[in-house]
Amino acid sequence: MILRDRRRIGIVGAGPGGLTLARILHLHGIHASVFEREEHSSVRTQGRSLDMHAESGQFAIRCAGLTAEFKSIARYQDQEVRIYDKYGNLLFEDTSNEGDRPEVDRTQLRRMLLHSLPEGVTRWRHKLLAAKPRDDGGFQLAFENGVTETFDLVVGADGAWSRIRPLVSEARPIYSGVLFVEFHFDDVDTKYPQIATLVGHGMMFAIGDSKAMIGHRNAEAHVSIGVGLRVPEDWVVEGGLDMSSVEAARNSLAANFHGWSENLLQVIHQCDGRLRLWPINALPIGHKWEHRPGITLLGDAAHLMSPFSGEGANLAMLDAADLALELASAGRDWDAAIQRFELKMFARAAIAAVGAKDGIDQTFSENGLSLALQQMEGHRA
């Protein structure tokens, strides 16, 4: 690939958004460096399975020229949805698998994007310490490993607690009132057949008492399940969840689900000890900033919202595609291109954020089960 633009772009964060941006820019002859604080690509799993939406995530993948690679890892067979009440009764089931929102593991998606980039584009072990504006309109990035570099454009793709966001906005994520405790089950079909049956091939929801259990089937017979409830932000610190041992954590969490089916509570009692605490935070709905030359944000750094929008990674990848295409077609006027991108992003993110807030507020309410059933029946109709 022959570079046709010598200006420098620094992308902070090697998640789906940052890597998609680098890939599409590369296809258009624009070089970018992606900085990631992690040691290497496989230092940790990347979390739950994602459903890739045709109009956003899959669109970005097409712009990245990776449709064939994506189809090789996409799981069209894992689009099922099941909804249970707290007694374990199955009230809704959609096993059609005919939709166009296939599941894909975050780890596999990230690997696909990483392999599509030239060697050296992604820079591991680069934890950002500071980003400072320069007199020429660019920015200087300083990293914990002693590296300091300057860029004509810096893009914050570094997630919920972005180190780039404070350069354009004073907004910080706000706790929604809902905390998830997430569990993982490996080789679920062999080791945990009851949980495999409960989750099926896709997603399962068990809802009641303003609480929820949400399960996801991932690739390679792996299931992740999040147990969510409304608690104060300092609930764990104040002893609401006894973390002194795995058994204590299981028992203290299960005690909050009095009256729930034993078939559902096995999710808690059989977990292997890999507990992840996941407080649901969000930026204010309609978060935006006054445009500043030489810098912008995308994905959760720009519009963090609850996962109940179903849009998180999809929006990040769509942001990346839009920004890359705007820059590629802008000639020398990158600033105008970034402003066009930001206006488009602000508008769609505000709509998604409303849906995300409604989703979490409704699910974790007294009427959560009936509202979820109404929504699913509406989608099926």
HELIX and SHEET records of a PDB file:
HELIX    1   1 PRO A   16  LEU A   27  1                                  12    
HELIX    2   2 GLY A   57  CYS A   63  1                                   7    
HELIX    3   3 THR A   67  ILE A   73  1                                   7    
HELIX    4   4 TYR A   76  ASP A   78  5                                   3    
HELIX    5   5 ARG A  106  HIS A  115  1                                  10    
HELIX    6   6 ARG A  165  LEU A  167  5                                   3    
HELIX    7   7 VAL A  188  LYS A  191  1                                   4    
HELIX    8   8 PRO A  193  VAL A  199  1                                   7    
HELIX    9   9 VAL A  246  ALA A  254  1                                   9    
HELIX   10  10 ALA A  255  PHE A  257  5                                   3    
HELIX   11  11 GLU A  262  HIS A  269  1                                   8    
HELIX   12  12 ASP A  300  HIS A  303  1                                   4    
HELIX   13  13 PRO A  307  SER A  309  5                                   3    
HELIX   14  14 GLY A  312  ALA A  328  1                                  17    
HELIX   15  15 TRP A  334  THR A  363  1                                  30    
HELIX   16  16 GLY A  368  ARG A  380  1                                  13    
SHEET    1   A 5 THR A 122  ARG A 123  0                                        
SHEET    2   A 5 ILE A  30  PHE A  35  1                                        
SHEET    3   A 5 ASP A   5  VAL A  12  1                                        
SHEET    4   A 5 LEU A 153  GLY A 156  1                                        
SHEET    5   A 5 ILE A 295  LEU A 297  1                                        
SHEET    1   B 2 SER A  49  ASP A  51  0                                        
SHEET    2   B 2 GLU A 103  ASP A 105 -1                                        
SHEET    1   C 7 LEU A  90  ASP A  94  0                                        
SHEET    2   C 7 GLU A  80  TYR A  84 -1                                        
SHEET    3   C 7 GLY A 202  GLY A 208  1                                        
SHEET    4   C 7 LYS A 211  ASN A 218 -1                                        
SHEET    5   C 7 HIS A 222  ARG A 230 -1                                        
SHEET    6   C 7 ILE A 174  PHE A 185 -1                                        
SHEET    7   C 7 ARG A 276  ALA A 282 -1                                        
SHEET    1   D 3 LEU A 128  PRO A 133  0                                        
SHEET    2   D 3 PHE A 139  PHE A 143 -1                                        
SHEET    3   D 3 THR A 148  PHE A 151 -1                                        
END                                                                             
